[in-house]
Amino acid sequence: MMEKWMLFPYVFVGGGLGASLRWLLSITFHSSGLPLWWATLIVNILGTFIYFLSVKMMGNDIIWSQSFLRFGILGSLTTFSTFSYEVAYSVKSGQPLQALAIFGLNILAGVLIAIGMLR
């Protein structure tokens, strides 16, 4: 097995790709007039599904492909910090039901995907 520090370039490149994909989705949603929190929901659901699919298919050994995909691409594509901001902003903006929907849909979908994929 490779030394763990030698996996850094894979995480670095994957992170750049994931962040770029996240940015493209955000500007696409923004330009289409859809709420930005939908982009966050989609990347969190998709990222969680792909993460657990990779666990199911490749196991948990840390190798270059998992470092590239899980830590790099998916680590930067999924956006918990943005999720947290969008929930807090909705509450601050006087939209507690939207905040609850954002929170509930992101968490529920992620956990249900995880449970389903770990069967």
C-alpha positions as CSV (number, residue, x, y, z in Angstrom):
1,M,0.0,0.0,0.0
2,M,1.2,3.5,-0.8
3,E,2.3,5.8,2.0
4,K,-0.7,7.9,3.0
5,W,1.1,11.2,2.3
6,M,1.7,10.1,-1.3
7,L,-2.1,10.2,-1.8
8,F,-2.1,14.0,-1.4
9,P,-1.9,14.7,-5.2
10,Y,-5.0,12.6,-5.8
11,V,-6.9,14.5,-3.1
12,F,-5.6,17.8,-4.4
13,V,-6.7,17.1,-8.1
14,G,-10.0,15.6,-7.0
15,G,-10.7,18.5,-4.7
16,G,-10.2,20.9,-7.6
17,L,-12.6,19.0,-9.8
18,G,-15.2,18.7,-7.1
19,A,-15.0,22.4,-6.2
20,S,-15.3,23.3,-9.9
21,L,-18.3,21.0,-10.4
22,R,-20.0,22.6,-7.3
23,W,-19.3,26.1,-8.6
24,L,-20.8,25.2,-12.1
25,L,-23.9,23.8,-10.5
26,S,-24.3,26.9,-8.3
27,I,-24.1,29.3,-11.3
28,T,-26.3,27.1,-13.4
29,F,-29.0,27.1,-10.7
30,H,-28.5,30.9,-10.1
31,S,-28.9,31.7,-13.7
32,S,-32.0,29.5,-14.1
33,G,-33.7,31.3,-11.3
34,L,-34.0,28.3,-9.1
35,P,-33.1,28.7,-5.4
36,L,-29.5,28.0,-4.6
37,W,-30.4,25.7,-1.8
38,W,-31.6,23.2,-4.4
39,A,-28.1,23.0,-5.8
40,T,-26.8,22.2,-2.3
41,L,-29.5,19.6,-1.9
42,I,-28.7,17.9,-5.2
43,V,-24.9,17.8,-4.6
44,N,-25.4,16.5,-1.0
45,I,-27.7,13.7,-2.2
46,L,-25.6,12.8,-5.2
47,G,-22.4,13.0,-3.2
48,T,-23.7,10.8,-0.4
49,F,-25.0,8.3,-2.9
50,I,-21.7,8.1,-4.8
51,Y,-19.7,8.0,-1.6
52,F,-21.7,5.0,-0.2
53,L,-21.7,3.3,-3.7
54,S,-17.9,3.5,-3.7
55,V,-17.8,2.1,-0.2
56,K,-20.0,-0.8,-1.3
57,M,-18.0,-1.4,-4.5
58,M,-14.4,-0.7,-3.3
59,G,-14.5,-1.2,0.5
60,N,-12.7,1.0,3.0
61,D,-9.1,0.6,2.1
62,I,-7.6,4.0,1.5
63,I,-6.1,3.8,-2.0
64,W,-5.5,6.4,-4.7
65,S,-8.9,6.0,-6.3
66,Q,-10.8,6.4,-3.1
67,S,-8.6,9.3,-2.1
68,F,-9.3,11.0,-5.4
69,L,-13.1,10.3,-5.3
70,R,-14.1,10.4,-1.6
71,F,-11.7,12.9,-0.1
72,G,-11.1,14.9,-3.2
73,I,-14.1,15.2,-5.5
74,L,-16.8,14.4,-3.1
75,G,-15.2,16.2,-0.2
76,S,-15.3,19.5,-2.1
77,L,-18.5,18.8,-4.1
78,T,-20.7,18.3,-1.1
79,T,-21.1,21.4,0.9
80,F,-22.0,21.1,4.6
81,S,-20.8,24.6,5.3
82,T,-23.1,25.9,2.6
83,F,-25.9,23.8,3.9
84,S,-25.4,25.3,7.4
85,Y,-25.4,28.8,6.0
86,E,-28.6,28.2,4.0
87,V,-30.5,26.9,7.0
88,A,-29.3,29.8,9.2
89,Y,-30.0,32.4,6.5
90,S,-33.5,31.0,6.0
91,V,-34.2,31.3,9.8
92,K,-32.7,34.8,9.9
93,S,-34.8,35.8,6.8
94,G,-38.0,34.8,8.6
95,Q,-38.5,31.6,6.6
96,P,-38.4,28.9,9.3
97,L,-40.4,26.4,7.2
98,Q,-37.9,26.7,4.4
99,A,-35.0,26.3,6.9
100,L,-36.7,23.2,8.3
101,A,-37.2,21.8,4.7
102,I,-33.6,22.4,3.8
103,F,-32.3,20.8,7.0
104,G,-34.7,17.9,6.9
105,L,-34.3,17.0,3.2
106,N,-30.5,17.1,3.3
107,I,-30.2,15.1,6.5
108,L,-33.0,12.6,5.8
109,A,-31.9,11.9,2.2
110,G,-28.3,11.4,3.2
111,V,-29.1,9.1,6.1
112,L,-31.6,7.1,4.0
113,I,-29.0,6.7,1.2
114,A,-26.4,5.6,3.7
115,I,-28.7,3.0,5.3
116,G,-29.8,1.7,1.9
117,M,-26.2,1.5,0.5
118,L,-24.8,-0.3,3.6
119,R,-27.2,-3.1,3.5
